[in-house]
């Protein structure tokens, strides 16, 4: 089931704060400057309140985040679980979302993946559309004790540089950022141009892990979408990203250019 901290499906509130909708890329996208999963969870129930004066409330709970995991049964303390509360305001040209969620780590975790405190994030963002059609989009997120795994995409195209650093002995968790505290910020804009929409984003993330290693990420990206029909669109996107680790010889960076088409059935 989609979570409120994502751009997926009817429950994906992060669509309001993501300037490029580019989380399927390997170099850029708002998922790389936050600590949210931006994706689905399994075994979940959700509630959406009636809308009153533009405000809508949301709640969700997952009895086991990953149904493919053989560790722990649904709804037990051995399994990783997820819970969130959110509110959305939509009125005229303004849309605002606030999402607070937590990852409840199962007590069956061992070794480097064992962690005493649950992870959580608090995200506030939204968009405002001017009369010219220019849409301004921004968000900020604070996170604490969130588990990020570099091998599963949080490093993106700079994964090899991060892996070399992590495996080099500075961290106790091989090929992982580990459990991180920090914040992410993003500003962006969409503007209708030549029958399509041009999009841009600047973003920044600053986080420390449990070994007091600092990871500072910078990202810039731009894209253009053109709607061929109601269900088919083409797009082109490019972006650049870099991480500073506090070590002069470890500043991995990467860029990406991608284009394609989307057809909605």
C-alpha positions as protocol buffer text, in pm:
chain_id: "A"
residue {
  index: 1
  type: UNK
  ca { x: 0 y: 0 z: 0 }
}
residue {
  index: 2
  type: UNK
  ca { x: 134 y: 352 z: -75 }
}
residue {
  index: 3
  type: UNK
  ca { x: 233 y: 550 z: 230 }
}
residue {
  index: 4
  type: UNK
  ca { x: 161 y: 916 z: 297 }
}
residue {
  index: 5
  type: UNK
  ca { x: 534 y: 987 z: 277 }
}
residue {
  index: 6
  type: UNK
  ca { x: 552 y: 903 z: -95 }
}
residue {
  index: 7
  type: UNK
  ca { x: 439 y: 1016 z: -440 }
}
residue {
  index: 8
  type: UNK
  ca { x: 258 y: 690 z: -512 }
}
residue {
  index: 9
  type: UNK
  ca { x: -114 y: 640 z: -555 }
}
residue {
  index: 10
  type: UNK
  ca { x: -402 y: 827 z: -399 }
}
residue {
  index: 11
  type: UNK
  ca { x: -231 y: 821 z: -58 }
}
residue {
  index: 12
  type: UNK
  ca { x: 96 y: 972 z: -175 }
}
residue {
  index: 13
  type: UNK
  ca { x: 103 y: 1318 z: -20 }
}
residue {
  index: 14
  type: UNK
  ca { x: 464 y: 1389 z: -119 }
}
residue {
  index: 15
  type: UNK
  ca { x: 347 y: 1464 z: -475 }
}
residue {
  index: 16
  type: UNK
  ca { x: 268 y: 1812 z: -346 }
}
residue {
  index: 17
  type: UNK
  ca { x: 632 y: 1877 z: -246 }
}
residue {
  index: 18
  type: UNK
  ca { x: 835 y: 1695 z: -515 }
}
residue {
  index: 19
  type: UNK
  ca { x: 923 y: 1936 z: -801 }
}
residue {
  index: 20
  type: UNK
  ca { x: 1034 y: 1672 z: -1055 }
}
residue {
  index: 21
  type: UNK
  ca { x: 855 y: 1347 z: -958 }
}
residue {
  index: 22
  type: UNK
  ca { x: 1199 y: 1199 z: -1035 }
}
residue {
  index: 23
  type: UNK
  ca { x: 1240 y: 936 z: -765 }
}
residue {
  index: 24
  type: UNK
  ca { x: 1294 y: 661 z: -1024 }
}
residue {
  index: 25
  type: UNK
  ca { x: 1624 y: 820 z: -1132 }
}
residue {
  index: 26
  type: UNK
  ca { x: 1966 y: 725 z: -992 }
}
residue {
  index: 27
  type: UNK
  ca { x: 2119 y: 1071 z: -952 }
}
residue {
  index: 28
  type: UNK
  ca { x: 1850 y: 1306 z: -830 }
}
residue {
  index: 29
  type: UNK
  ca { x: 1501 y: 1328 z: -688 }
}
residue {
  index: 30
  type: UNK
  ca { x: 1366 y: 1436 z: -352 }
}
residue {
  index: 31
  type: UNK
  ca { x: 1411 y: 1088 z: -207 }
}
residue {
  index: 32
  type: UNK
  ca { x: 1787 y: 1141 z: -212 }
}
residue {
  index: 33
  type: UNK
  ca { x: 1775 y: 1446 z: 17 }
}
residue {
  index: 34
  type: UNK
  ca { x: 1533 y: 1313 z: 277 }
}
residue {
  index: 35
  type: UNK
  ca { x: 1524 y: 1002 z: 495 }
}
residue {
  index: 36
  type: UNK
  ca { x: 1175 y: 882 z: 398 }
}
residue {
  index: 37
  type: UNK
  ca { x: 1126 y: 568 z: 192 }
}
residue {
  index: 38
  type: UNK
  ca { x: 911 y: 744 z: -74 }
}
residue {
  index: 39
  type: UNK
  ca { x: 760 y: 405 z: -153 }
}
residue {
  index: 40
  type: UNK
  ca { x: 509 y: 144 z: -39 }
}
residue {
  index: 41
  type: UNK
  ca { x: 477 y: -67 z: 274 }
}
residue {
  index: 42
  type: UNK
  ca { x: 304 y: -403 z: 312 }
}
residue {
  index: 43
  type: UNK
  ca { x: 33 y: -523 z: 554 }
}
residue {
  index: 44
  type: UNK
  ca { x: -107 y: -174 z: 609 }
}
residue {
  index: 45
  type: UNK
  ca { x: -437 y: -10 z: 695 }
}
residue {
  index: 46
  type: UNK
  ca { x: -512 y: 359 z: 640 }
}
residue {
  index: 47
  type: UNK
  ca { x: -778 y: 616 z: 723 }
}
residue {
  index: 48
  type: UNK
  ca { x: -866 y: 939 z: 542 }
}
residue {
  index: 49
  type: UNK
  ca { x: -1093 y: 1185 z: 719 }
}
residue {
  index: 50
  type: UNK
  ca { x: -1365 y: 1398 z: 559 }
}
residue {
  index: 51
  type: UNK
  ca { x: -1239 y: 1734 z: 434 }
}
residue {
  index: 52
  type: UNK
  ca { x: -1334 y: 2037 z: 644 }
}
residue {
  index: 53
  type: UNK
  ca { x: -1246 y: 2395 z: 545 }
}
residue {
  index: 54
  type: UNK
  ca { x: -977 y: 2261 z: 314 }
}
residue {
  index: 55
  type: UNK
  ca { x: -815 y: 2034 z: 574 }
}
residue {
  index: 56
  type: UNK
  ca { x: -797 y: 1655 z: 544 }
}
residue {
  index: 57
  type: UNK
  ca { x: -648 y: 1420 z: 803 }
}
residue {
  index: 58
  type: UNK
  ca { x: -470 y: 1090 z: 740 }
}
residue {
  index: 59
  type: UNK
  ca { x: -351 y: 796 z: 949 }
}
residue {
  index: 60
  type: UNK
  ca { x: -175 y: 471 z: 859 }
}
residue {
  index: 61
  type: UNK
  ca { x: -28 y: 167 z: 1031 }
}
residue {
  index: 62
  type: UNK
  ca { x: 168 y: -123 z: 883 }
}
residue {
  index: 63
  type: UNK
  ca { x: 175 y: -447 z: 1083 }
}
residue {
  index: 64
  type: UNK
  ca { x: 494 y: -550 z: 897 }
}
residue {
  index: 65
  type: UNK
  ca { x: 673 y: -322 z: 653 }
}
residue {
  index: 66
  type: UNK
  ca { x: 816 y: -592 z: 431 }
}
residue {
  index: 67
  type: UNK
  ca { x: 599 y: -897 z: 370 }
}
residue {
  index: 68
  type: UNK
  ca { x: 886 y: -1076 z: 195 }
}
residue {
  index: 69
  type: UNK
  ca { x: 1099 y: -1066 z: 507 }
}
residue {
  index: 70
  type: UNK
  ca { x: 1104 y: -1397 z: 690 }
}
residue {
  index: 71
  type: UNK
  ca { x: 1181 y: -1228 z: 1021 }
}
residue {
  index: 72
  type: UNK
  ca { x: 886 y: -1199 z: 1259 }
}
residue {
  index: 73
  type: UNK
  ca { x: 513 y: -1230 z: 1207 }
}
residue {
  index: 74
  type: UNK
  ca { x: 276 y: -946 z: 1122 }
}
residue {
  index: 75
  type: UNK
  ca { x: 179 y: -736 z: 1422 }
}
residue {
  index: 76
  type: UNK
  ca { x: 446 y: -877 z: 1654 }
}
residue {
  index: 77
  type: UNK
  ca { x: 736 y: -697 z: 1817 }
}
residue {
  index: 78
  type: UNK
  ca { x: 981 y: -906 z: 1612 }
}
residue {
  index: 79
  type: UNK
  ca { x: 878 y: -728 z: 1288 }
}
residue {
  index: 80
  type: UNK
  ca { x: 958 y: -378 z: 1162 }
}
residue {
  index: 81
  type: UNK
  ca { x: 636 y: -174 z: 1161 }
}
residue {
  index: 82
  type: UNK
  ca { x: 536 y: 168 z: 1030 }
}
residue {
  index: 83
  type: UNK
  ca { x: 292 y: 433 z: 1153 }
}
residue {
  index: 84
  type: UNK
  ca { x: 209 y: 783 z: 1030 }
}
residue {
  index: 85
  type: UNK
  ca { x: -17 y: 1080 z: 1083 }
}
residue {
  index: 86
  type: UNK
  ca { x: -63 y: 1354 z: 824 }
}
residue {
  index: 87
  type: UNK
  ca { x: -270 y: 1659 z: 742 }
}
residue {
  index: 88
  type: UNK
  ca { x: -325 y: 1828 z: 408 }
}
residue {
  index: 89
  type: UNK
  ca { x: -462 y: 2173 z: 332 }
}
residue {
  index: 90
  type: UNK
  ca { x: -586 y: 2259 z: -17 }
}
residue {
  index: 91
  type: UNK
  ca { x: -733 y: 2600 z: -85 }
}
residue {
  index: 92
  type: UNK
  ca { x: -714 y: 2794 z: -409 }
}
residue {
  index: 93
  type: UNK
  ca { x: -354 y: 2822 z: -529 }
}
residue {
  index: 94
  type: UNK
  ca { x: -207 y: 2689 z: -202 }
}
residue {
  index: 95
  type: UNK
  ca { x: -145 y: 2328 z: -101 }
}
residue {
  index: 96
  type: UNK
  ca { x: 33 y: 2235 z: 222 }
}
residue {
  index: 97
  type: UNK
  ca { x: 111 y: 1892 z: 368 }
}
residue {
  index: 98
  type: UNK
  ca { x: 260 y: 1785 z: 699 }
}
residue {
  index: 99
  type: UNK
  ca { x: 356 y: 1421 z: 758 }
}
residue {
  index: 100
  type: UNK
  ca { x: 494 y: 1267 z: 1078 }
}
residue {
  index: 101
  type: UNK
  ca { x: 586 y: 901 z: 1067 }
}
residue {
  index: 102
  type: UNK
  ca { x: 785 y: 643 z: 1258 }
}
residue {
  index: 103
  type: UNK
  ca { x: 958 y: 317 z: 1177 }
}
residue {
  index: 104
  type: UNK
  ca { x: 924 y: 78 z: 1471 }
}
residue {
  index: 105
  type: UNK
  ca { x: 1226 y: -150 z: 1454 }
}
residue {
  index: 106
  type: UNK
  ca { x: 1164 y: -512 z: 1545 }
}
residue {
  index: 107
  type: UNK
  ca { x: 1342 y: -664 z: 1843 }
}
residue {
  index: 108
  type: UNK
  ca { x: 1462 y: -957 z: 1631 }
}
residue {
  index: 109
  type: UNK
  ca { x: 1728 y: -731 z: 1477 }
}
residue {
  index: 110
  type: UNK
  ca { x: 2083 y: -832 z: 1564 }
}
residue {
  index: 111
  type: UNK
  ca { x: 2435 y: -700 z: 1520 }
}
residue {
  index: 112
  type: UNK
  ca { x: 2482 y: -372 z: 1336 }
}
residue {
  index: 113
  type: UNK
  ca { x: 2111 y: -350 z: 1245 }
}
residue {
  index: 114
  type: UNK
  ca { x: 2000 y: -358 z: 1609 }
}
residue {
  index: 115
  type: UNK
  ca { x: 1890 y: -17 z: 1733 }
}
residue {
  index: 116
  type: UNK
  ca { x: 1739 y: 95 z: 2062 }
}
residue {
  index: 117
  type: UNK
  ca { x: 1535 y: 391 z: 1935 }
}
residue {
  index: 118
  type: UNK
  ca { x: 1269 y: 394 z: 1665 }
}
residue {
  index: 119
  type: UNK
  ca { x: 1322 y: 608 z: 1357 }
}
residue {
  index: 120
  type: UNK
  ca { x: 1099 y: 901 z: 1273 }
}
residue {
  index: 121
  type: UNK
  ca { x: 1061 y: 1189 z: 1029 }
}
residue {
  index: 122
  type: UNK
  ca { x: 863 y: 1514 z: 1032 }
}
residue {
  index: 123
  type: UNK
  ca { x: 806 y: 1676 z: 692 }
}
residue {
  index: 124
  type: UNK
  ca { x: 643 y: 2009 z: 613 }
}
residue {
  index: 125
  type: UNK
  ca { x: 604 y: 2137 z: 259 }
}
residue {
  index: 126
  type: UNK
  ca { x: 372 y: 2248 z: -14 }
}
residue {
  index: 127
  type: UNK
  ca { x: 326 y: 2446 z: -330 }
}
residue {
  index: 128
  type: UNK
  ca { x: 178 y: 2775 z: -445 }
}
residue {
  index: 129
  type: UNK
  ca { x: 67 y: 2852 z: -802 }
}
residue {
  index: 130
  type: UNK
  ca { x: 94 y: 3212 z: -923 }
}
residue {
  index: 131
  type: UNK
  ca { x: -142 y: 3365 z: -1179 }
}
residue {
  index: 132
  type: UNK
  ca { x: 129 y: 3329 z: -1445 }
}
residue {
  index: 133
  type: UNK
  ca { x: 118 y: 2951 z: -1401 }
}
residue {
  index: 134
  type: UNK
  ca { x: 450 y: 2938 z: -1214 }
}
residue {
  index: 135
  type: UNK
  ca { x: 427 y: 2685 z: -930 }
}
residue {
  index: 136
  type: UNK
  ca { x: 669 y: 2727 z: -639 }
}
residue {
  index: 137
  type: UNK
  ca { x: 740 y: 2406 z: -447 }
}
residue {
  index: 138
  type: UNK
  ca { x: 935 y: 2355 z: -123 }
}
residue {
  index: 139
  type: UNK
  ca { x: 976 y: 2121 z: 171 }
}
residue {
  index: 140
  type: UNK
  ca { x: 1185 y: 2065 z: 480 }
}
residue {
  index: 141
  type: UNK
  ca { x: 1229 y: 1744 z: 674 }
}
residue {
  index: 142
  type: UNK
  ca { x: 1378 y: 1662 z: 1013 }
}
residue {
  index: 143
  type: UNK
  ca { x: 1466 y: 1299 z: 1080 }
}
residue {
  index: 144
  type: UNK
  ca { x: 1619 y: 1100 z: 1363 }
}
residue {
  index: 145
  type: UNK
  ca { x: 1733 y: 737 z: 1398 }
}
residue {
  index: 146
  type: UNK
  ca { x: 1629 y: 661 z: 1039 }
}
residue {
  index: 147
  type: UNK
  ca { x: 1801 y: 362 z: 879 }
}
residue {
  index: 148
  type: UNK
  ca { x: 1947 y: 434 z: 533 }
}
residue {
  index: 149
  type: UNK
  ca { x: 2106 y: 163 z: 325 }
}
residue {
  index: 150
  type: UNK
  ca { x: 2346 y: 293 z: 60 }
}
residue {
  index: 151
  type: UNK
  ca { x: 2337 y: -37 z: -126 }
}
residue {
  index: 152
  type: UNK
  ca { x: 1961 y: 2 z: -191 }
}
residue {
  index: 153
  type: UNK
  ca { x: 1979 y: 334 z: -370 }
}
residue {
  index: 154
  type: UNK
  ca { x: 2019 y: 611 z: -116 }
}
residue {
  index: 155
  type: UNK
  ca { x: 2363 y: 677 z: -264 }
}
residue {
  index: 156
  type: UNK
  ca { x: 2242 y: 652 z: -624 }
}
residue {
  index: 157
  type: UNK
  ca { x: 2508 y: 705 z: -891 }
}
residue {
  index: 158
  type: UNK
  ca { x: 2764 y: 788 z: -621 }
}
residue {
  index: 159
  type: UNK
  ca { x: 2715 y: 448 z: -458 }
}
residue {
  index: 160
  type: UNK
  ca { x: 3062 y: 321 z: -548 }
}
residue {
  index: 161
  type: UNK
  ca { x: 3227 y: 621 z: -383 }
}
residue {
  index: 162
  type: UNK
  ca { x: 3018 y: 579 z: -71 }
}
residue {
  index: 163
  type: UNK
  ca { x: 3085 y: 204 z: -62 }
}
residue {
  index: 164
  type: UNK
  ca { x: 3461 y: 259 z: -84 }
}
residue {
  index: 165
  type: UNK
  ca { x: 3442 y: 493 z: 211 }
}
residue {
  index: 166
  type: UNK
  ca { x: 3216 y: 269 z: 421 }
}
residue {
  index: 167
  type: UNK
  ca { x: 3407 y: -51 z: 350 }
}
residue {
  index: 168
  type: UNK
  ca { x: 3733 y: 137 z: 414 }
}
residue {
  index: 169
  type: UNK
  ca { x: 3689 y: 96 z: 788 }
}
residue {
  index: 170
  type: UNK
  ca { x: 3559 y: 435 z: 900 }
}
residue {
  index: 171
  type: UNK
  ca { x: 3216 y: 288 z: 978 }
}
residue {
  index: 172
  type: UNK
  ca { x: 3106 y: -22 z: 1162 }
}
residue {
  index: 173
  type: UNK
  ca { x: 2821 y: -94 z: 919 }
}
residue {
  index: 174
  type: UNK
  ca { x: 2949 y: -214 z: 583 }
}
residue {
  index: 175
  type: UNK
  ca { x: 2796 y: -39 z: 281 }
}
residue {
  index: 176
  type: UNK
  ca { x: 2537 y: 145 z: 491 }
}
residue {
  index: 177
  type: UNK
  ca { x: 2495 y: 500 z: 606 }
}
residue {
  index: 178
  type: UNK
  ca { x: 2354 y: 335 z: 917 }
}
residue {
  index: 179
  type: UNK
  ca { x: 2109 y: 511 z: 1149 }
}
residue {
  index: 180
  type: UNK
  ca { x: 2109 y: 882 z: 1077 }
}
residue {
  index: 181
  type: UNK
  ca { x: 1994 y: 1210 z: 1230 }
}
residue {
  index: 182
  type: UNK
  ca { x: 1962 y: 1528 z: 1030 }
}
residue {
  index: 183
  type: UNK
  ca { x: 1751 y: 1736 z: 795 }
}
residue {
  index: 184
  type: UNK
  ca { x: 1682 y: 1793 z: 427 }
}
residue {
  index: 185
  type: UNK
  ca { x: 1567 y: 2101 z: 237 }
}
residue {
  index: 186
  type: UNK
  ca { x: 1434 y: 2147 z: -116 }
}
residue {
  index: 187
  type: UNK
  ca { x: 1313 y: 2435 z: -331 }
}
residue {
  index: 188
  type: UNK
  ca { x: 1182 y: 2401 z: -683 }
}
residue {
  index: 189
  type: UNK
  ca { x: 948 y: 2529 z: -947 }
}
residue {
  index: 190
  type: UNK
  ca { x: 728 y: 2417 z: -1237 }
}
residue {
  index: 191
  type: UNK
  ca { x: 637 y: 2644 z: -1528 }
}
residue {
  index: 192
  type: UNK
  ca { x: 423 y: 2575 z: -1838 }
}
residue {
  index: 193
  type: UNK
  ca { x: 633 y: 2622 z: -2150 }
}
residue {
  index: 194
  type: UNK
  ca { x: 578 y: 2535 z: -2521 }
}
residue {
  index: 195
  type: UNK
  ca { x: 284 y: 2310 z: -2436 }
}
residue {
  index: 196
  type: UNK
  ca { x: 474 y: 2118 z: -2167 }
}
residue {
  index: 197
  type: UNK
  ca { x: 612 y: 2187 z: -1819 }
}
residue {
  index: 198
  type: UNK
  ca { x: 971 y: 2277 z: -1733 }
}
residue {
  index: 199
  type: UNK
  ca { x: 1080 y: 2176 z: -1383 }
}
residue {
  index: 200
  type: UNK
  ca { x: 1378 y: 2251 z: -1162 }
}
residue {
  index: 201
  type: UNK
  ca { x: 1503 y: 2171 z: -812 }
}
residue {
  index: 202
  type: UNK
  ca { x: 1784 y: 2264 z: -574 }
}
residue {
  index: 203
  type: UNK
  ca { x: 1818 y: 2049 z: -262 }
}
residue {
  index: 204
  type: UNK
  ca { x: 2043 y: 1990 z: 38 }
}
residue {
  index: 205
  type: UNK
  ca { x: 2072 y: 1726 z: 310 }
}
residue {
  index: 206
  type: UNK
  ca { x: 2289 y: 1726 z: 622 }
}
residue {
  index: 207
  type: UNK
  ca { x: 2301 y: 1414 z: 838 }
}
residue {
  index: 208
  type: UNK
  ca { x: 2520 y: 1232 z: 1090 }
}
residue {
  index: 209
  type: UNK
  ca { x: 2518 y: 863 z: 1160 }
}
residue {
  index: 210
  type: UNK
  ca { x: 2569 y: 675 z: 1487 }
}
residue {
  index: 211
  type: UNK
  ca { x: 2948 y: 680 z: 1432 }
}
residue {
  index: 212
  type: UNK
  ca { x: 2945 y: 1063 z: 1410 }
}
residue {
  index: 213
  type: UNK
  ca { x: 3030 y: 1063 z: 1040 }
}
residue {
  index: 214
  type: UNK
  ca { x: 2876 y: 1359 z: 860 }
}
residue {
  index: 215
  type: UNK
  ca { x: 2723 y: 1322 z: 513 }
}
residue {
  index: 216
  type: UNK
  ca { x: 2636 y: 1650 z: 340 }
}
residue {
  index: 217
  type: UNK
  ca { x: 2460 y: 1621 z: 5 }
}
residue {
  index: 218
  type: UNK
  ca { x: 2400 y: 1884 z: -266 }
}
residue {
  index: 219
  type: UNK
  ca { x: 2174 y: 1832 z: -564 }
}
residue {
  index: 220
  type: UNK
  ca { x: 2061 y: 2030 z: -869 }
}
residue {
  index: 221
  type: UNK
  ca { x: 1830 y: 1903 z: -1140 }
}
residue {
  index: 222
  type: UNK
  ca { x: 1607 y: 2014 z: -1426 }
}
residue {
  index: 223
  type: UNK
  ca { x: 1346 y: 1841 z: -1640 }
}
residue {
  index: 224
  type: UNK
  ca { x: 1079 y: 1890 z: -1903 }
}
residue {
  index: 225
  type: UNK
  ca { x: 753 y: 1698 z: -1950 }
}
residue {
  index: 226
  type: UNK
  ca { x: 537 y: 1709 z: -2260 }
}
residue {
  index: 227
  type: UNK
  ca { x: 189 y: 1558 z: -2270 }
}
residue {
  index: 228
  type: UNK
  ca { x: 122 y: 1383 z: -2601 }
}
residue {
  index: 229
  type: UNK
  ca { x: -229 y: 1281 z: -2498 }
}
residue {
  index: 230
  type: UNK
  ca { x: -436 y: 1239 z: -2182 }
}
residue {
  index: 231
  type: UNK
  ca { x: -254 y: 916 z: -2101 }
}
residue {
  index: 232
  type: UNK
  ca { x: 86 y: 948 z: -2269 }
}
residue {
  index: 233
  type: UNK
  ca { x: 373 y: 1184 z: -2198 }
}
residue {
  index: 234
  type: UNK
  ca { x: 742 y: 1214 z: -2284 }
}
residue {
  index: 235
  type: UNK
  ca { x: 1007 y: 1355 z: -2052 }
}
residue {
  index: 236
  type: UNK
  ca { x: 1373 y: 1451 z: -2036 }
}
residue {
  index: 237
  type: UNK
  ca { x: 1565 y: 1512 z: -1713 }
}
residue {
  index: 238
  type: UNK
  ca { x: 1919 y: 1580 z: -1596 }
}
residue {
  index: 239
  type: UNK
  ca { x: 2079 y: 1623 z: -1258 }
}
residue {
  index: 240
  type: UNK
  ca { x: 2400 y: 1646 z: -1057 }
}
residue {
  index: 241
  type: UNK
  ca { x: 2466 y: 1543 z: -698 }
}
residue {
  index: 242
  type: UNK
  ca { x: 2761 y: 1533 z: -458 }
}
residue {
  index: 243
  type: UNK
  ca { x: 2823 y: 1413 z: -103 }
}
residue {
  index: 244
  type: UNK
  ca { x: 3086 y: 1556 z: 132 }
}
residue {
  index: 245
  type: UNK
  ca { x: 3193 y: 1323 z: 412 }
}
residue {
  index: 246
  type: UNK
  ca { x: 3437 y: 1539 z: 604 }
}
residue {
  index: 247
  type: UNK
  ca { x: 3726 y: 1352 z: 437 }
}
residue {
  index: 248
  type: UNK
  ca { x: 3902 y: 1550 z: 162 }
}
residue {
  index: 249
  type: UNK
  ca { x: 3967 y: 1236 z: -41 }
}
residue {
  index: 250
  type: UNK
  ca { x: 3606 y: 1115 z: -22 }
}
residue {
  index: 251
  type: UNK
  ca { x: 3366 y: 1350 z: -206 }
}
residue {
  index: 252
  type: UNK
  ca { x: 3181 y: 1119 z: -446 }
}
residue {
  index: 253
  type: UNK
  ca { x: 2964 y: 1285 z: -709 }
}
residue {
  index: 254
  type: UNK
  ca { x: 2759 y: 1186 z: -1008 }
}
residue {
  index: 255
  type: UNK
  ca { x: 2530 y: 1311 z: -1281 }
}
residue {
  index: 256
  type: UNK
  ca { x: 2257 y: 1163 z: -1494 }
}
residue {
  index: 257
  type: UNK
  ca { x: 2069 y: 1241 z: -1813 }
}
residue {
  index: 258
  type: UNK
  ca { x: 1753 y: 1043 z: -1880 }
}
residue {
  index: 259
  type: UNK
  ca { x: 1459 y: 1054 z: -2116 }
}
residue {
  index: 260
  type: UNK
  ca { x: 1160 y: 835 z: -2179 }
}
residue {
  index: 261
  type: UNK
  ca { x: 786 y: 804 z: -2213 }
}
residue {
  index: 262
  type: UNK
  ca { x: 503 y: 728 z: -1971 }
}
residue {
  index: 263
  type: UNK
  ca { x: 171 y: 570 z: -2068 }
}
residue {
  index: 264
  type: UNK
  ca { x: -106 y: 543 z: -1809 }
}
residue {
  index: 265
  type: UNK
  ca { x: -352 y: 256 z: -1858 }
}
